[in-house]
């Protein structure tokens, strides 16, 4: 049994985008069409606010999502959310850890200026009964220490949470393949 996955930073609902003609109102339809055209089974999203996620869900019949807010002064500006086909997958568990020195508590890590997270979901494939985890991350973008430290942290936490069970790691890593953080993930996983 195989399935199709995708990750997409849907970008927050920025006023500048509305003014430039690239607002969420124009982006959400093509995004939903892309998901349907490629028949993705699981889609990890980053940055969308609660309203954006609900609007996208309405455009995707047969999908549900689970997510967790992060970012901004209150830690509620954006969401890491994972959309999934309801008929294909059952949610068994979910959780979050913060990309910081204190991953168990809501916190800003290292040299970052806002919270970043990894939101995980444990699924059961309804056809095969096989269980697996999806980890959805959004690494910090401006400062390099937060990105560099996030790679090894994510690899360590995935092993703690999933053990030897199958995993899919998706997200916005704000990194290129040769960076320390991506190498740390690839070496560990």
C-alpha positions as CSV (number, residue, x, y, z in Angstrom):
1,X,0.0,0.0,0.0
2,X,1.3,3.4,-0.9
3,X,0.0,6.9,-0.6
4,X,0.9,10.4,-1.8
5,X,2.1,13.2,0.6
6,X,2.9,16.8,0.2
7,X,4.0,19.8,2.3
8,X,3.0,23.3,1.7
9,X,3.7,26.6,3.5
10,X,0.4,28.3,2.7
11,X,1.6,31.6,3.9
12,X,-0.2,33.6,6.5
13,X,-3.0,36.0,5.6
14,X,-0.8,39.1,5.1
15,X,-2.3,42.5,4.4
16,X,0.6,43.2,1.9
17,X,-0.5,40.2,-0.1
18,X,-4.1,41.5,-0.3
19,X,-2.8,44.8,-1.6
20,X,-0.4,43.2,-4.1
21,X,-3.1,41.0,-5.6
22,X,-1.8,37.7,-4.1
23,X,-4.1,37.4,-1.1
24,X,-5.4,34.2,0.4
25,X,-8.7,34.7,-1.3
26,X,-6.9,34.2,-4.6
27,X,-4.5,31.5,-3.4
28,X,-6.9,29.1,-1.6
29,X,-8.8,27.8,-4.7
30,X,-5.7,26.9,-6.7
31,X,-4.2,25.3,-3.7
32,X,-7.2,23.1,-3.2
33,X,-7.3,22.3,-6.9
34,X,-3.6,21.3,-6.7
35,X,-4.3,18.9,-3.8
36,X,-7.2,17.3,-5.6
37,X,-5.4,17.1,-9.0
38,X,-2.5,15.2,-7.4
39,X,-4.8,13.2,-5.1
40,X,-2.6,13.8,-2.1
41,X,-3.5,11.6,0.9
42,X,-1.7,13.6,3.5
43,X,-0.7,17.3,3.4
44,X,1.4,19.1,5.9
45,X,0.8,22.8,6.0
46,X,2.6,25.6,7.8
47,X,1.7,29.2,8.6
48,X,-2.0,29.1,8.0
49,X,-4.2,30.8,10.6
50,X,-7.3,29.1,11.9
51,X,-9.6,30.8,9.4
52,X,-7.4,29.8,6.5
53,X,-7.4,26.2,7.6
54,X,-11.2,26.1,7.9
55,X,-11.6,27.7,4.5
56,X,-9.2,25.2,2.9
57,X,-11.0,22.3,4.6
58,X,-14.3,23.5,3.1
59,X,-12.7,23.3,-0.3
60,X,-11.4,19.7,0.4
61,X,-14.4,17.4,1.0
62,X,-13.3,14.1,2.5
63,X,-10.4,15.7,4.3
64,X,-10.0,16.6,8.0
65,X,-7.0,18.2,9.7
66,X,-5.3,18.4,13.0
67,X,-3.0,21.3,13.9
68,X,-1.3,23.3,16.6
69,X,-0.8,27.1,16.7
70,X,2.6,28.7,17.0
71,X,4.4,31.9,16.2
72,X,3.8,35.5,17.1
73,X,3.9,37.1,20.5
74,X,1.2,34.9,22.0
75,X,2.2,31.7,20.1
76,X,-1.1,31.6,18.2
77,X,-0.3,33.5,14.9
78,X,0.2,30.4,12.7
79,X,-0.6,26.7,12.7
80,X,1.3,23.5,11.7
81,X,-1.6,21.5,10.4
82,X,-1.8,18.1,8.8
83,X,-4.7,17.4,6.4
84,X,-5.6,13.7,5.8
85,X,-8.2,11.7,3.9
86,X,-10.8,10.6,6.5
87,X,-11.6,7.4,4.6
88,X,-8.0,6.4,4.5
89,X,-6.6,7.2,7.9
90,X,-7.6,7.0,11.6
91,X,-5.9,9.4,14.0
92,X,-4.5,7.5,17.0
93,X,-2.6,10.2,18.8
94,X,-1.0,13.6,18.3
95,X,1.3,16.0,20.1
96,X,3.8,18.9,19.8
97,X,7.3,19.9,20.8
98,X,8.8,23.3,20.5
99,X,12.0,23.9,18.5
100,X,13.9,25.2,21.5
101,X,16.2,24.3,24.4
102,X,13.0,23.4,26.3
103,X,11.0,21.4,23.8
104,X,8.3,20.2,26.2
105,X,7.1,23.7,27.0
106,X,5.9,26.6,24.8
107,X,9.1,28.5,24.2
108,X,11.2,30.4,21.8
109,X,14.5,28.7,20.9
110,X,18.1,29.8,20.7
111,X,18.4,33.0,18.6
112,X,14.9,33.0,17.2
113,X,12.4,35.8,17.8
114,X,9.2,33.6,17.8
115,X,8.0,30.1,18.5
116,X,8.5,27.3,16.1
117,X,7.2,23.8,16.5
118,X,7.0,20.2,15.3
119,X,3.5,18.9,15.4
120,X,3.1,15.1,15.1
121,X,0.3,12.7,14.4
122,X,0.1,9.0,14.8
123,X,-2.1,7.5,12.1
124,X,-3.5,4.0,11.3
125,X,-4.0,3.2,7.6
126,X,-7.6,2.0,7.4
127,X,-6.8,-0.5,4.6
128,X,-3.7,-2.2,5.9
129,X,-4.0,-1.4,9.7
130,X,-0.4,-0.3,9.6
131,X,0.5,2.5,12.0
132,X,2.9,5.4,11.2
133,X,3.7,8.9,12.3
134,X,3.7,12.2,10.4
135,X,6.0,15.0,11.8
136,X,5.2,18.5,10.5
137,X,7.9,21.1,11.2
138,X,8.5,24.8,10.6
139,X,12.1,25.8,11.2
140,X,12.9,29.4,12.1
141,X,14.0,31.4,9.1
142,X,16.1,34.5,10.0
143,X,18.8,33.3,12.4
144,X,21.1,30.4,11.7
145,X,21.6,29.0,15.3
146,X,17.9,28.1,15.7
147,X,17.8,26.3,12.4
148,X,21.1,24.4,13.1
149,X,19.9,23.3,16.5
150,X,16.4,22.3,15.3
151,X,17.7,19.5,13.0
152,X,19.3,17.4,15.7
153,X,16.5,18.1,18.1
154,X,13.9,17.0,15.6
155,X,15.8,13.8,14.9
156,X,16.2,13.0,18.6
157,X,12.5,13.7,19.4
158,X,11.3,11.6,16.5
159,X,13.2,8.6,17.9
160,X,11.8,9.3,21.3
161,X,8.2,9.6,20.1
162,X,8.1,7.0,17.3
163,X,10.8,4.6,18.2
164,X,11.2,2.2,15.4
165,X,7.8,2.8,13.8
166,X,7.6,4.2,10.3
167,X,7.7,8.0,10.1
168,X,7.1,10.7,7.5
169,X,8.9,14.0,8.2
170,X,7.6,17.0,6.3
171,X,7.6,20.8,6.6
172,X,9.2,24.1,5.9
173,X,12.8,23.6,6.9
174,X,14.0,27.0,5.6
175,X,17.1,25.1,4.8
176,X,19.0,23.7,1.8
177,X,20.1,20.1,1.6
178,X,23.8,20.7,2.4
179,X,23.1,22.6,5.7
180,X,24.1,21.2,9.1
181,X,20.5,20.8,10.2
182,X,19.5,18.7,7.3
183,X,22.6,16.6,7.5
184,X,21.9,15.9,11.1
185,X,18.4,14.7,10.3
186,X,19.6,12.5,7.4
187,X,22.4,11.0,9.4
188,X,20.1,10.2,12.4
189,X,17.1,9.0,10.5
